[in-house]
Amino acid sequence: MRLVLDQGVPRDAATLLRGLGHECAHLGEIGMSKAADEEILAFSREKDAIAVTLDADFHTILAVSQGQVDLAGFEADLKRGSLVTVKAHKTTCHRLPAGAFE
């Protein structure tokens, strides 16, 4: 699984995820620490990677652009057009009204 970690995700998470066998890069490691959200999503799509973020703005961008993002454990939901919000004590899967991905 390829992962791109946004700036809000602790940098040491990349090291931990690589230790678990995931191909993973933190934006700070690849010179994209100042990249705009749209650039991060475009980079993730180009690399066929999962964008991991704590930034709720990504939901808006994806809903408007009908973009696609994957997340381990929620892959089937995301392919049907959902977004996943992860909070400290709750993970919620949201179906996009903009359309589904097949």
ABEGO torsion letter per residue (X at the ends): XBBBBBAABBAAAAAAAAAAGBBBBBAAAAGAAABBAAAAAAAAAAAGBBBBBABAAAAAAAAAAGBBBBBBGAAAAAAAGBBBBBBAABBBBBBBAAEBBX
